[in-house]
């Protein structure tokens, strides 16, 4: 059985590599220290960007083969703390640039300390004073922007109760499923069907609730770990911003719509599960909000890049087998549409007005889409019964092995049929029948006997008996054809007709 994971992969930038050292200050008073530091930065050609009462921040020079780094000196209790940190997306300081920066600054500081003149000290103090004033303005602007961002996104106004609750439900379900044989590293698709995965033959024959339950089911520990991490990363922003009710509604509705798209796309049938359809829905919703002026521009640009990269990477990753990309796309698109509907609510709320029709409209539209699709694509009861028998068979020890042996028998059948063709010379035909086809059918008979001895359901036992009968009749067919070829038997043709009718009857039973 082929299972489809609605999976998602996330990333975030790690803290940039940083190095720090302390210098004990001797033979220099505190009033002179920052002026000397300023001079050291000038000597190194590192522009000083910001200044505080006891701190200077500079940036190393940029070149074709290296990115700039941030160097900060801080005066603290008779010591000078010197730190160097990457400011680009670098995960490791492989070449030791931070340590080189610190060493270069210390050398420049000691040199400037010994030769700096009073006039230069005063000039540097004046320059530092101007930088301090400019820095104060920048800080005030940053604080104002932070307040605007917090007001727009409500980042400090809500705990992530819903996000944690959804994560907890997913984890609890996963643990319970694992205890009941779902598998932690090697998932058992049959157990997932029993727990409510989006399994086409059952979803389209009455189990409509699978559209919802499947978003709380996962195929293995890596699957759930990745999805829960991605859920948290979007929930941090989205739940406080839109509120708990709208957040829950978005998760459930996009999850259902993602499941519908999965059914529509996989015409051959699918066994799909995972929260990432709903998670993609939340990212689609966030993406829609980021394309409006509801969120400050400073936040929009960075988040649009991050989410764009997230979506592109996961859709590309989803091209590999076993990942339900259809659900991802369905969730993303539905979330994007819902996001624009939420814009109406948020704008009204800012005007202290209500848009009471939006959430009911989304819920009704989701239910209507589900009812219409399930009704127009209903499967026959025979498919449901066959699916239930298949799932039931997995309760037995050899349930899955049985299908492997059946497929092995079918392969042997195909090889036996290819061993001879029409219009062969009698001598060659006889040789093909006795030396190729018959031995292959003997091997098929051995496989059938193994199937009959398996720990399988009563329905599968009937199938095993039918397979054994089928193989026996096919061997009889080979004997009759050989007799016709060798002895030119007229009665053999009549026998062959009877045998082939029996073959047709058994094949109908096997269907």
N, C-alpha and C positions, 0 to 999 in steps of 0.2 A: 504494500500500500504506500502510495506517495503522499507524504504530508507536506503541506505548504506552511512555512513559518511566515507570519507577519512580523518581520524583524526590523529592527532599526539599530543603526550604529551611530554613536555620538562621539564628539571629541571636545576638548577644551584645551586652551593653552596653559601650560604649566607655569608656575612662577619663574621668572627669568633668573638665570644664574647670577649670583652676587658674591662679593668678597668684601671683607671688612678688617681693618687693623686700627690699633690705637697708638697714638704717639704721646709720650709723657713730655709735657712742656717744661723746659728749663731755660733759664736766662732770657725770658721774654715775658712781658706782661700781657694780660688778656686783651687790653685795648689795641695792642699791636698785632695780635694773632691773625685776625680776619684780613687786615690790610696786607700782611705777608702772604696769606693764602691767596688773596686776590692777585698779588704780584706773581706768585708761583703759577697760577692758571694762565696769566698773560704770557709768561715766559714759555710755557708749554704750547701756547697757541690754542688753548681750550676756552671758548667763550663762556663767561659766567652768565647764566640765564635768570636765576632767582636768588634772592637774599633775604635772610631773616635776621633777628637780633644776634643769634649765635650760630648761624648756618649759611653756607654758600653752596649753590648747586651749579656745576659746570657740565659741559658736554665735550667729549673728545672729538677731534677732527675726523671727518669722514673721508674715505678714500675708495679707490676702485676695488680694493680687495678686502675691505673691512667695514663693518657697520659702526656707527658711533655708539659710545657707552656713556652712561650717566655717572659722574663722580660727585660725591657730596662730602663736604667736611663740616663737622659739628663740634663746637666747643662745649665741653662738659666736664666740670669739676677738675680743672687742671690737666685735662687730657684733650687731645684732638682726635676725634674719631673720623677715619677716612674710609669711605666705602665706594665701590665701583660695581655697577650693575648693567647688564644688557638691557637695551630698550627696544630691540627688535625681537622677532619671534625665533629665538634661538634656545634650544633645549639644553645645551651644554656648552661650557666654556672650554672647548677642547684645546685651544692654543694658549690658555692661561692669560687672556687679555686683561681680565680684571686685576690679577696680581701685578701684571706689567704696569697697568695704570697707577696702581697704588705706589709701586716702587718709583715710578717716574715722578709722581707728585711729591713723595717724601724727599727725593733728591732735589727737586726744584724748590721745595719749601726750605730746606736747610741752606741752600745756596742763597735764596732771597733773604732769609733771616740775617745772614752774615753781612750782606752788602747793601740792604735797603736804606735809603736816606730819609731824613725827616720830611722833606718836601714830597717825596713819593708816597710816604705813609699818609700824609694829609690828603693828597690827590686821590689815593685809593679809598680812603674813608669816605670822601665826598661821593665817589662813584658808587660805593656800596650803599650809601644813604639814598641815592637816587633809585638804585635797584630795589631797595627795601620798600620805597614808596610805590614803585611800579608793581612789585610782588603783592603788596597789600591790596591794590586795585584788582589784580588778577584773582586773588583768593576770594575777595568779595564777589566778583563776577561768578566764580566757580560755585560759591555757596548759593548764590541766587539761582544759577542753573540747576544745582542739585535740588533746591526747593521746588522748582518748576517740574523737574523730572519726577520727584516724589509725589507731587500733587497730581500729576497726570497719570502715573503708573501705580500710585498708592503702595509703594514698595515697603513702607514701614507700617502700613495700616491693617495688615491682616496676617494671621497665621495660616500655614498651609494645611489646614485640617482636612480638606477634601483630597488634596494630592496625597497626603499620608494615608488617608482612609482607602483610596483606590489602590495604592501600593500595598497596603496591608492585606486587602482582599485578594489581590493577585498572588502574594506570597503564601497566604494561608491555603488558598486553593492548590497552589503548586505543591506544598508540603503534603496535603491530604491526598493528592493524586499520586505523588511519589510513594507514599505509604501503601497505596492500592495498586502499585505495579506499573505506573506510567513511565518510570525510568527517569533518572537524573541526567545521565549523559547520553544514553541511547533510548530515545523515546519510543513508547509503544503506542502506535497510532490508534489501535482499537480501544485502548483505555481512554484516550482523548475523545473518541467518538461518544463513549458512554457518558463522559462528563460534560458534553455539550459543544464539541467543535463544530465548525461550519462544514458539515458533511453533506454533499449535494443530494444523494438519494434520500436522506432523511429530512433535511431542511426543506426540500421541495415536495415533501409528502406529508406535511402537517407540523413538523417540528420548527415552527417559526421562531421560537425562543432561542434557537441556536444562533440567530443573527446577533443576539446580545451576549449570550453566555460565552461565546468563543473569544471575546475580547478580554476575558479573565483567565484564559487557559494558555499554557506555554509548553513548547517542545524542548525541554531540557533547561538546565541551570544557566547556561550561557545566554539562551534566548531571553529568559526572564530578567537576568541581570542587566543586559543591554537595554531592554525596553524600560525597566524601572528607572535606570539612570537617566534616560532621555526624557521620561515623563517628569522626573524631578526638575531637570534643567529648564523645561518649558513652564512647568507649574510655578516655579519661583517668580516668574514675571506675570504669568497670565492669571492665576487665581486671584492675587490681590487686585489686579487691574480691572477685571470684569466682574468679580464677585462669585460667590460659591454656587449659587443657583445656576447662573449662566454657564459656569465652568462645568458643572455636572451635566447639564443639558447638552453642551457641546461634545463632551466625551462620549456620552451614550449615543447621540444622534449620528455623529460622524463614524462611530464604531459600527452602527447598524448599516449605514449607507456604504461604508467600505466593504462590509460583508456582502451586500447586494451586488456591488461591482465585481467582487471576486467570483460570485456565482455566474454572473453574466459573461465574464471573460473566459472562465474555464468551462467551456461547453462540454468537455469530456468528463467533467466531474472534478471535485476537489475536496480535500480534507484539510481545512485551514483553521488556524487559531493564532492568537497573539494579540497583544494590546497595541501593536504599532499602527494598525489601521486607524484607531482612535487617536493615537499619539500624533500621527501625521495630520489628522484632522485639527488637533490643537495647534500644531505648527502652521498649518494653513490659515487658521483663524488669526494667529499672531502676525503672520505675514500680511494679511489683509489690513489689520490695524496699523501696521508699520508703513503702509502706503498712504495713510491719511495723516492729517495734522493733529490728530489726537495725542500723538506722542512727539515730544520735542525732537527737532531735527538732529541734534547732537547724538541722541540715542538711536534714532531711526537708521542712520547711515551704517553704524557699526553692526547693529542687530540684523539689518537686511543682508549684509555680507555674510554674517555667521549663519543665518537660517538658509540663505541661498546655497551656501556651501554644504550645509547639512542635508538639504533636500537633494541636491545634485549627487552627492556622494552615495546616499542611501538608495536612490533610484538606480545608480550605476551598479552598486553592490547587489541590488535586487535582481539584476539580470542573470545572476548565477542560479543554478537549479535549486529548488527547494525553498525559494523565497517568494511570497505572494505579492509581487509588485503591483498587481491589479488592485489589491486592497489598499496599498500605500497611496496609489494615485487617486483612488476613489475617496479615501479619507482626506487627502490634501485638497482636492477640488471642493468637496462638500464643506470642509472647514473654512476655505477661502470665502465661499458664498455666505456661510453663516457669520463669518467675521464682518462682512459688510452690513449684514442685518443687525449685528450687535452695535455697529457704529451709530445706527439710528437710536438705539436705546441709550447709549452713553451720552450722545449729544443732548437728548431729551432730559436725561438725569441732570446734566450740567445746568440746564435751564429750569430745573426743579419741576419738570413735567414727566409724565409717564407715557411709555409706548407699550401698553399692556398686550397688544395684539402680536408682538414679535415672537415671543417664546411659544405661545400656543400655535402660531402659524408654523414655526419650525418643527414642533412636535407632530402636528397634524400632517405636514408635508412628508415627514419621515415615515410615519405610519402608513399614509396613503401609498407612497412609493413601494413600501414593503408588501402591502396587500395586493397591489396591482401586479408586481413582478411575480410573487409567489403564486397568485391565482392564474396568471397567463403562462406560467412555466411549470405547472404541476406535473410531477412524474407519476407513472402508473404504480398501482399498488404492488404489482409483481416486483418492481425495482426496490420498493421499500422492504418487502419480505425477504428478497435476496440479500439486501444490505444488513438486515437484522440477523439473518442466519449467519452471515459472514462475521459479524461482530460477536455473536453468541459463540461461534466456533473458536474464537480466540481465548475463551475461558478454559479450553482444554489444552493439555500439555503440548500436543503436536499440531495445534490449530494453524500456526503459521507455516510449519514444515510441510503440512499437507499441500498447501498451494505450490510450494517449491517442487514437490514431487509430481504434482499434476502437470506443471509446466515442463518438467523433465520428460514426462511421458509424451506430451504434445510435440516436443522437439524430436524425440525418437520417431514418432509417427511421420513427421515431415521428412526426416532423413530416409525412412523406409519408402515413402511414396516417390522420392526423387531417385531412388535406386534403379527404377526402370521406367521406360516411356513406351508409348504406342509405336507400332510398326518396327520393332526390333526383330532381327532374325530369331527363329525359334530357339536355336542353340544358345545364343547370347541372352535371350530373355530368360530361359531356364536357369542359366548361371546367375543372372542378377537376382532372380527370385529366391534361389536356394542358398546363395552365398552372401547376399547383402540384405535383402528385405527380411527374410525369415529370422536371421540372427538379431536384427534390430527389434523385431516384434517379440523375440524371446526376452530381450533386455527390458522391453516395455512391460512384459508380463511380470518380471521380477519386481519392477517398480510398483506395479499394481498390487502385488502381494504385500509389499512394505506398507502401502497406503491402507490396505485392509487391516493391518495389525497395529495401526496407530491409535493413540488416545485422542479420539476426535468425537464430535457431536454425532447424534443419530442421523441427522441430515447428511453429514459428510460421509458417514459409513455407507449410506445408500449410494452416494456418488462414487465412493471407492469400489463398491460392488459393480456399479454400472461400468466403470472404467475397466475392471477385470473382465467383465463380460464382453465389452467392446474389443479388447485386445485379443481375447480368445476367438471371436468371430473373424477378426482380421487375419489371424494365423490360418483359420480354416479357409479364408478367401485365397491365401497364397497357395495352399495345398490344391485347391480346386483349379486355379489358373495353371499351376504346374502340370496337373493331370491332363488338362485340355491341350497344353502345348506339346506334351510328350506323347500322349495316346490318342490325340484328336477325338476326345470323348464328346459325344453329342449330349449325353445325359449331364455332363459336367456343366454345360451352358445353363441348363435348367436349375442345377444346384447353385450356380453362381448368382442367378437372379434371386433365388430365395435368400441366400446369404446377404446379398447387398440390401435387400429390403430390411433384414434384421439389423444391419449396420445403421440404416436410416432411422429405425425405431429407437435404437440405443442412443444415437446422437441427439434425438429430440428429448429424451429423458435427461441427458447431460446438460442440455441448455437450461 
